[in-house]
């Protein structure tokens, strides 16, 4: 059971991090009219891939 709880906590942590990064990116685009740096987008995509792998490993 602790393994499942650990995975759940990891997923929550990843989701919170992704959400925070996406909010910052959204604010920059909508309020400051600045497009995100392609490297930042790639980082977020890699984080999403890691999250998918974590979820699929259940």
Biopython code that builds the backbone (N, CA, C, O; Angstrom):
import numpy as np
from Bio.PDB.StructureBuilder import StructureBuilder

atoms = [
    (1, "UNK", "N", (0.814, -1.204, 0.000)),
    (1, "UNK", "CA", (0.000, 0.000, 0.000)),
    (1, "UNK", "C", (0.855, 1.265, 0.000)),
    (1, "UNK", "O", (0.491, 2.255, -0.635)),
    (2, "UNK", "N", (1.959, 1.245, 0.686)),
    (2, "UNK", "CA", (2.781, 2.451, 0.744)),
    (2, "UNK", "C", (3.361, 2.792, -0.621)),
    (2, "UNK", "O", (3.582, 3.964, -0.927)),
    (3, "UNK", "N", (3.612, 1.767, -1.450)),
    (3, "UNK", "CA", (4.130, 2.006, -2.794)),
    (3, "UNK", "C", (3.116, 2.770, -3.633)),
    (3, "UNK", "O", (3.487, 3.677, -4.379)),
    (4, "UNK", "N", (1.857, 2.419, -3.521)),
    (4, "UNK", "CA", (0.796, 3.108, -4.256)),
    (4, "UNK", "C", (0.657, 4.538, -3.738)),
    (4, "UNK", "O", (0.500, 5.471, -4.525)),
    (5, "UNK", "N", (0.715, 4.710, -2.442)),
    (5, "UNK", "CA", (0.625, 6.053, -1.861)),
    (5, "UNK", "C", (1.805, 6.913, -2.311)),
    (5, "UNK", "O", (1.640, 8.097, -2.603)),
    (6, "UNK", "N", (2.988, 6.315, -2.365)),
    (6, "UNK", "CA", (4.187, 7.019, -2.814)),
    (6, "UNK", "C", (4.015, 7.483, -4.267)),
    (6, "UNK", "O", (4.330, 8.625, -4.600)),
    (7, "UNK", "N", (3.518, 6.595, -5.119)),
    (7, "UNK", "CA", (3.300, 6.954, -6.523)),
    (7, "UNK", "C", (2.258, 8.061, -6.646)),
    (7, "UNK", "O", (2.409, 8.981, -7.450)),
    (8, "UNK", "N", (1.211, 7.964, -5.852)),
    (8, "UNK", "CA", (0.167, 8.991, -5.857)),
    (8, "UNK", "C", (0.747, 10.348, -5.474)),
    (8, "UNK", "O", (0.465, 11.364, -6.111)),
    (9, "UNK", "N", (1.554, 10.345, -4.432)),
    (9, "UNK", "CA", (2.185, 11.584, -3.976)),
    (9, "UNK", "C", (3.126, 12.148, -5.047)),
    (9, "UNK", "O", (3.183, 13.360, -5.251)),
    (10, "UNK", "N", (3.856, 11.269, -5.722)),
    (10, "UNK", "CA", (4.746, 11.707, -6.797)),
    (10, "UNK", "C", (3.956, 12.332, -7.945)),
    (10, "UNK", "O", (4.358, 13.357, -8.496)),
    (11, "UNK", "N", (2.849, 11.723, -8.296)),
    (11, "UNK", "CA", (2.013, 12.246, -9.373)),
    (11, "UNK", "C", (1.468, 13.616, -8.982)),
    (11, "UNK", "O", (1.478, 14.544, -9.790)),
    (12, "UNK", "N", (0.995, 13.743, -7.748)),
    (12, "UNK", "CA", (0.481, 15.031, -7.269)),
    (12, "UNK", "C", (1.558, 16.105, -7.335)),
    (12, "UNK", "O", (1.299, 17.232, -7.756)),
    (13, "UNK", "N", (2.766, 15.748, -6.916)),
    (13, "UNK", "CA", (3.871, 16.698, -6.923)),
    (13, "UNK", "C", (4.187, 17.150, -8.357)),
    (13, "UNK", "O", (4.376, 18.339, -8.615)),
    (14, "UNK", "N", (4.241, 16.195, -9.273)),
    (14, "UNK", "CA", (4.509, 16.518, -10.678)),
    (14, "UNK", "C", (3.408, 17.407, -11.253)),
    (14, "UNK", "O", (3.688, 18.367, -11.970)),
    (15, "UNK", "N", (2.165, 17.084, -10.938)),
    (15, "UNK", "CA", (1.044, 17.873, -11.457)),
    (15, "UNK", "C", (1.074, 19.305, -10.923)),
    (15, "UNK", "O", (0.829, 20.251, -11.672)),
    (16, "UNK", "N", (1.370, 19.465, -9.650)),
    (16, "UNK", "CA", (1.456, 20.810, -9.067)),
    (16, "UNK", "C", (2.559, 21.618, -9.730)),
    (16, "UNK", "O", (2.381, 22.800, -10.023)),
    (17, "UNK", "N", (3.698, 20.977, -9.966)),
    (17, "UNK", "CA", (4.828, 21.644, -10.606)),
    (17, "UNK", "C", (4.470, 22.048, -12.038)),
    (17, "UNK", "O", (4.732, 23.177, -12.453)),
    (18, "UNK", "N", (3.876, 21.128, -12.786)),
    (18, "UNK", "CA", (3.468, 21.430, -14.158)),
    (18, "UNK", "C", (2.449, 22.559, -14.193)),
    (18, "UNK", "O", (2.542, 23.465, -15.021)),
    (19, "UNK", "N", (1.488, 22.500, -13.301)),
    (19, "UNK", "CA", (0.446, 23.520, -13.256)),
    (19, "UNK", "C", (1.041, 24.902, -12.984)),
    (19, "UNK", "O", (0.663, 25.886, -13.619)),
    (20, "UNK", "N", (1.962, 24.963, -12.048)),
    (20, "UNK", "CA", (2.600, 26.235, -11.713)),
    (20, "UNK", "C", (3.386, 26.779, -12.906)),
    (20, "UNK", "O", (3.309, 27.968, -13.214)),
    (21, "UNK", "N", (4.133, 25.916, -13.567)),
    (21, "UNK", "CA", (4.905, 26.349, -14.734)),
    (21, "UNK", "C", (4.006, 26.801, -15.873)),
    (21, "UNK", "O", (4.295, 27.796, -16.539)),
    (22, "UNK", "N", (2.929, 26.085, -16.098)),
    (22, "UNK", "CA", (2.004, 26.458, -17.169)),
    (22, "UNK", "C", (1.288, 27.770, -16.855)),
    (22, "UNK", "O", (1.030, 28.567, -17.757)),
    (23, "UNK", "N", (0.965, 27.998, -15.580)),
    (23, "UNK", "CA", (0.331, 29.267, -15.196)),
    (23, "UNK", "C", (1.260, 30.441, -15.473)),
    (23, "UNK", "O", (0.828, 31.468, -15.997)),
    (24, "UNK", "N", (2.538, 30.293, -15.121)),
    (24, "UNK", "CA", (3.521, 31.347, -15.378)),
    (24, "UNK", "C", (3.629, 31.616, -16.873)),
    (24, "UNK", "O", (3.667, 32.768, -17.307)),
    (25, "UNK", "N", (3.677, 30.553, -17.648)),
    (25, "UNK", "CA", (3.796, 30.681, -19.095)),
    (25, "UNK", "C", (2.554, 31.365, -19.665)),
    (25, "UNK", "O", (2.662, 32.226, -20.539)),
    (26, "UNK", "N", (1.391, 30.987, -19.176)),
    (26, "UNK", "CA", (0.136, 31.571, -19.641)),
    (26, "UNK", "C", (0.089, 33.065, -19.337)),
    (26, "UNK", "O", (-0.303, 33.864, -20.186)),
    (27, "UNK", "N", (0.489, 33.437, -18.125)),
    (27, "UNK", "CA", (0.496, 34.852, -17.750)),
    (27, "UNK", "C", (1.448, 35.657, -18.632)),
    (27, "UNK", "O", (1.134, 36.777, -19.035)),
    (28, "UNK", "N", (2.594, 35.090, -18.924)),
    (28, "UNK", "CA", (3.554, 35.788, -19.784)),
    (28, "UNK", "C", (2.972, 36.016, -21.171)),
    (28, "UNK", "O", (3.173, 37.073, -21.770)),
    (29, "UNK", "N", (2.256, 35.032, -21.677)),
    (29, "UNK", "CA", (1.678, 35.150, -23.021)),
    (29, "UNK", "C", (0.510, 36.125, -23.022)),
    (29, "UNK", "O", (0.428, 36.982, -23.901)),
    (30, "UNK", "N", (-0.384, 36.014, -22.067)),
    (30, "UNK", "CA", (-1.605, 36.824, -22.088)),
    (30, "UNK", "C", (-1.401, 38.248, -21.592)),
    (30, "UNK", "O", (-1.991, 39.181, -22.136)),
    (31, "UNK", "N", (-0.577, 38.427, -20.570)),
    (31, "UNK", "CA", (-0.431, 39.763, -19.996)),
    (31, "UNK", "C", (0.751, 40.537, -20.573)),
    (31, "UNK", "O", (0.661, 41.743, -20.803)),
    (32, "UNK", "N", (1.835, 39.849, -20.800)),
    (32, "UNK", "CA", (3.036, 40.533, -21.267)),
    (32, "UNK", "C", (3.264, 40.358, -22.766)),
    (32, "UNK", "O", (4.180, 40.947, -23.340)),
    (33, "UNK", "N", (2.417, 39.540, -23.390)),
    (33, "UNK", "CA", (2.518, 39.246, -24.821)),
    (33, "UNK", "C", (3.901, 38.725, -25.215)),
    (33, "UNK", "O", (4.442, 39.072, -26.266)),
    (34, "UNK", "N", (4.453, 37.885, -24.346)),
    (34, "UNK", "CA", (5.760, 37.277, -24.580)),
    (34, "UNK", "C", (5.564, 35.787, -24.844)),
    (34, "UNK", "O", (4.950, 35.078, -24.047)),
    (35, "UNK", "N", (6.093, 35.328, -25.971)),
    (35, "UNK", "CA", (6.025, 33.898, -26.263)),
    (35, "UNK", "C", (7.041, 33.155, -25.396)),
    (35, "UNK", "O", (8.125, 33.674, -25.127)),
    (36, "UNK", "N", (6.697, 31.952, -24.964)),
    (36, "UNK", "CA", (7.627, 31.198, -24.114)),
    (36, "UNK", "C", (8.874, 30.781, -24.880)),
    (36, "UNK", "O", (8.850, 30.584, -26.095)),
    (37, "UNK", "N", (9.936, 30.658, -24.146)),
    (37, "UNK", "CA", (11.188, 30.175, -24.705)),
    (37, "UNK", "C", (10.994, 28.712, -25.122)),
    (37, "UNK", "O", (10.447, 27.926, -24.348)),
    (38, "UNK", "N", (11.429, 28.335, -26.319)),
    (38, "UNK", "CA", (11.258, 26.939, -26.756)),
    (38, "UNK", "C", (11.870, 25.926, -25.788)),
    (38, "UNK", "O", (11.346, 24.823, -25.634)),
    (39, "UNK", "N", (12.967, 26.292, -25.141)),
    (39, "UNK", "CA", (13.573, 25.374, -24.165)),
    (39, "UNK", "C", (12.657, 25.142, -22.964)),
    (39, "UNK", "O", (12.610, 24.039, -22.420)),
    (40, "UNK", "N", (11.935, 26.179, -22.555)),
    (40, "UNK", "CA", (10.986, 26.033, -21.443)),
    (40, "UNK", "C", (9.847, 25.089, -21.830)),
    (40, "UNK", "O", (9.404, 24.265, -21.031)),
    (41, "UNK", "N", (9.391, 25.228, -23.061)),
    (41, "UNK", "CA", (8.323, 24.354, -23.548)),
    (41, "UNK", "C", (8.816, 22.907, -23.601)),
    (41, "UNK", "O", (8.094, 21.988, -23.213)),
    (42, "UNK", "N", (10.029, 22.708, -24.075)),
    (42, "UNK", "CA", (10.601, 21.358, -24.136)),
    (42, "UNK", "C", (10.733, 20.756, -22.740)),
    (42, "UNK", "O", (10.469, 19.571, -22.541)),
    (43, "UNK", "N", (11.145, 21.586, -21.770)),
    (43, "UNK", "CA", (11.258, 21.100, -20.390)),
    (43, "UNK", "C", (9.913, 20.620, -19.871)),
    (43, "UNK", "O", (9.812, 19.555, -19.263)),
    (44, "UNK", "N", (8.871, 21.427, -20.121)),
    (44, "UNK", "CA", (7.534, 21.039, -19.658)),
    (44, "UNK", "C", (7.054, 19.771, -20.355)),
    (44, "UNK", "O", (6.425, 18.914, -19.736)),
    (45, "UNK", "N", (7.353, 19.660, -21.633)),
    (45, "UNK", "CA", (6.966, 18.441, -22.356)),
    (45, "UNK", "C", (7.681, 17.224, -21.779)),
    (45, "UNK", "O", (7.079, 16.158, -21.648)),
    (46, "UNK", "N", (8.950, 17.372, -21.435)),
    (46, "UNK", "CA", (9.692, 16.263, -20.818)),
    (46, "UNK", "C", (9.108, 15.908, -19.458)),
    (46, "UNK", "O", (9.009, 14.732, -19.107)),
    (47, "UNK", "N", (8.723, 16.922, -18.695)),
    (47, "UNK", "CA", (8.098, 16.663, -17.396)),
    (47, "UNK", "C", (6.781, 15.914, -17.567)),
    (47, "UNK", "O", (6.468, 15.012, -16.790)),
    (48, "UNK", "N", (6.009, 16.293, -18.590)),
    (48, "UNK", "CA", (4.751, 15.593, -18.847)),
    (48, "UNK", "C", (5.007, 14.157, -19.262)),
    (48, "UNK", "O", (4.268, 13.257, -18.862)),
    (49, "UNK", "N", (6.046, 13.928, -20.059)),
    (49, "UNK", "CA", (6.406, 12.563, -20.447)),
    (49, "UNK", "C", (6.786, 11.732, -19.225)),
    (49, "UNK", "O", (6.392, 10.571, -19.112)),
    (50, "UNK", "N", (7.554, 12.328, -18.308)),
    (50, "UNK", "CA", (7.933, 11.630, -17.086)),
    (50, "UNK", "C", (6.706, 11.272, -16.260)),
    (50, "UNK", "O", (6.613, 10.182, -15.697)),
    (51, "UNK", "N", (5.778, 12.200, -16.200)),
    (51, "UNK", "CA", (4.549, 11.954, -15.449)),
    (51, "UNK", "C", (3.748, 10.819, -16.081)),
    (51, "UNK", "O", (3.228, 9.951, -15.379)),
    (52, "UNK", "N", (3.653, 10.831, -17.383)),
    (52, "UNK", "CA", (2.937, 9.749, -18.076)),
    (52, "UNK", "C", (3.593, 8.394, -17.781)),
    (52, "UNK", "O", (2.902, 7.409, -17.524)),
    (53, "UNK", "N", (4.898, 8.354, -17.819)),
    (53, "UNK", "CA", (5.599, 7.096, -17.534)),
    (53, "UNK", "C", (5.319, 6.638, -16.110)),
    (53, "UNK", "O", (5.116, 5.450, -15.859)),
    (54, "UNK", "N", (5.310, 7.583, -15.186)),
    (54, "UNK", "CA", (5.027, 7.254, -13.795)),
    (54, "UNK", "C", (3.615, 6.695, -13.640)),
    (54, "UNK", "O", (3.399, 5.710, -12.934)),
    (55, "UNK", "N", (2.665, 7.331, -14.306)),
    (55, "UNK", "CA", (1.275, 6.878, -14.217)),
    (55, "UNK", "C", (1.108, 5.515, -14.882)),
    (55, "UNK", "O", (0.408, 4.649, -14.357)),
    (56, "UNK", "N", (1.742, 5.325, -16.023)),
    (56, "UNK", "CA", (1.607, 4.062, -16.750)),
    (56, "UNK", "C", (2.301, 2.899, -16.058)),
    (56, "UNK", "O", (2.004, 1.742, -16.355)),
    (57, "UNK", "N", (3.211, 3.181, -15.152)),
    (57, "UNK", "CA", (3.950, 2.122, -14.470)),
    (57, "UNK", "C", (3.124, 1.435, -13.388)),
    (57, "UNK", "O", (3.591, 0.480, -12.768)),
    (58, "UNK", "N", (1.909, 1.908, -13.156)),
    (58, "UNK", "CA", (1.053, 1.317, -12.110)),
    (58, "UNK", "C", (0.541, -0.021, -12.543)),
    (58, "UNK", "O", (-0.193, -0.671, -11.799)),
]
sb = StructureBuilder()
sb.init_structure("model")
sb.init_model(0)
sb.init_chain("A")
sb.init_seg("    ")
for serial, (resi, resn, name, xyz) in enumerate(atoms, 1):
    if name == "N":
        sb.init_residue(resn, " ", resi, " ")
    sb.init_atom(name, np.array(xyz, "f"), 0.0, 1.0, " ", f" {name:<3s}", serial, name[0])
structure = sb.get_structure()
